[in-house]
Amino acid sequence: MGDYKPAEALTHRRRATLAAARAATLQPMSRRFEGDRQSLVAADISFENEHNKRDHLLEISRNKTKNDKKKRRNDISDMLSNCHKTQESLLSSASGYKNYRGVLNWCVVMLVLSNARLFLENLLRYGVLVDPIQVVSLFLNDPYSWPAACLVIVSNVLILVALYTERQLSKGSFSELVGFLVHCINMAVLLTFPAAVVLLVPSMTSVGGLFVLGTYTVILLKLYSYKDVNLWCRELSTMKAKKLSRSLSCPSEQRFYEGERKVCYPGNLTLRDMYYFIFAPTLCYELNFPRSPKIRMSFLLRRLFEMLFFTQLLVGLTQQWMIPIIQSSMKPLEDMDLSRMTERLLRLAVPNHLLWLMFFYWFFHSSLNFTAELLRFADRQFYKDWWNSESVTYFWQNWNIPVHKWCLRHFYKPLLRRGFSKMFSQSAVFFLSAFFHEYLVSVPLRMFRLWAFMGMMAQLPLAWFVGRFLRGNYGNAAVWISIIIGQPFAVLMYVHDYYVIHYRQEGD
């Protein structure tokens, strides 16, 4: 047993030595085999990639051939398909086509080109007539006498009288009869006082008189609406209505933004509320007007630029184009034949109509939108598509929305409620409009000829004729003809009478 152990240890050492030698011998061989294996794998991958690329190219070639065949087949099918189908020409009414913007642009270009010759002839004949100093003289005869401005300032007294009367009525200090009488007297003063000043003060010019009378007329209509709405509020109060968040004419829900509270009667009887209504671009009073969330400065500046631009353009064209034609027309009509009279009317029609269109855009779009944006007044519908009018009635209902709303709310509908017929109520509305047209023309000119009044009343038979016998485009053409020819005819009549009154008397 003692001899066996050294021999066993020796055997183990020999085996370990042989195993180490064998491992050392096999290690280089395994590295060589690993390198061969990796090269074979790389070759395999490269062959596979080459095979895939070749397959991909073949696939692309097959797809291209297939697409070419399909494209050719589609081309042949397209060539064989029908190129005709049932359809109307665009200019036919049955086609339903309505986009004539290009035609409108063509009309504008032709209008500019056709009037460029007249403008050049005007420059060659009269020279440059535009004079900014002359514009000031239209408002002031005497630089130390400002009757128009003084009258505008005095109008605040009448506004405060209306507010004071409504406050007394809300408290019960005035009876309804006393309040009605005070309002009637106040409105009579609004109508007659400025007219008397215009007629009696020599320093008042015609343009200044027109501005003053227009301002007082607007205030008159506003205060009438103010009186009516507050009366309706008191009537609801007597019927034990708890709240009135808005006027009766606007039953639909209005939008109010954070920080704005609805006003209930009599909380609306304040100076702030009154003067907001006076300056707002509307004639119809409400306790709570729709308001926009903020003032858009870019919109405001665009409207301001348009106001300044069109003001200068209107003044320049009036001085350069309109006044020479009017001056050349200052000759009694009895001294001319019919052809000469027609030629004078047509010469006056084009510049008068263009100036009227510019004035419409300047006032109803630029000026009223500027005021509305400044006051955050959200109802911007000052006009509708009157240019598409197919009847005279539609034109008068849509070209001046503030006046139309006032007439409908405070004059036409009250007449219907009192039992009057629609024909009588419509005639009464035209009569009222005719009165104010004549009032705003005759008083500043200091002569009463009723041409404007008769022109407005003539709209009644014209409206009946167009509505009865003309439809569609024919009706629209009749409306445009009445606008283009009717206005210069009235202007011509006033020019004739002005010449007869002033220049004929001086000659005699």
Sequence and secondary structure as in RCSB ss.txt:
>XXXX:A:sequence
MGDYKPAEALTHRRRATLAAARAATLQPMSRRFEGDRQSLVAADISFENEHNKRDHLLEISRNKTKNDKKKRRND
ISDMLSNCHKTQESLLSSASGYKNYRGVLNWCVVMLVLSNARLFLENLLRYGVLVDPIQVVSLFLNDPYSWPAAC
LVIVSNVLILVALYTERQLSKGSFSELVGFLVHCINMAVLLTFPAAVVLLVPSMTSVGGLFVLGTYTVILLKLYS
YKDVNLWCRELSTMKAKKLSRSLSCPSEQRFYEGERKVCYPGNLTLRDMYYFIFAPTLCYELNFPRSPKIRMSFL
LRRLFEMLFFTQLLVGLTQQWMIPIIQSSMKPLEDMDLSRMTERLLRLAVPNHLLWLMFFYWFFHSSLNFTAELL
RFADRQFYKDWWNSESVTYFWQNWNIPVHKWCLRHFYKPLLRRGFSKMFSQSAVFFLSAFFHEYLVSVPLRMFRL
WAFMGMMAQLPLAWFVGRFLRGNYGNAAVWISIIIGQPFAVLMYVHDYYVIHYRQEGD
>XXXX:A:secstr
 TTHHHHHHHHHHHHHHHHHHHHHHHHHHHHHHHHHHHHHHHHHHHHHHHHHHHHHHHHHHHHHHHHHHHHHHHH
HHHHHS        TTSGGG     HHHHHHHHHHHHHHHHHHHHHHHHHH     HHHHHHHH SSTT  HHHH
HHHHHHHHHHHHHHHHHHHHHTSS HHHHHHHHHHHHHHHHHHHHHHHHH TT  HHHHHHHHHHHHHHHHHHHH
HHHHHHHHHHHHHTT     S TT  S     TT     TTTT SHHHHHHHHHSS SS  SS  B SS  HHHH
HHHHHHHHHHHHHHHHHIIIIIHHHHHHT S GGGS HHHHHHHHHHHHHHHHHHHHHHHIIIIIIIHHHHHHHH
TB        GGG SSHHHHHHHS HHHHHHHIIIIIHHHHHTT  HHHHHHHHHHHHHHHHHHHHHHHHT    
HHHHHHHTHHHHHHHHHHH  HHHHHHHHHHHHHHHHHHHHHHHHHHHHIIIIIHHH 
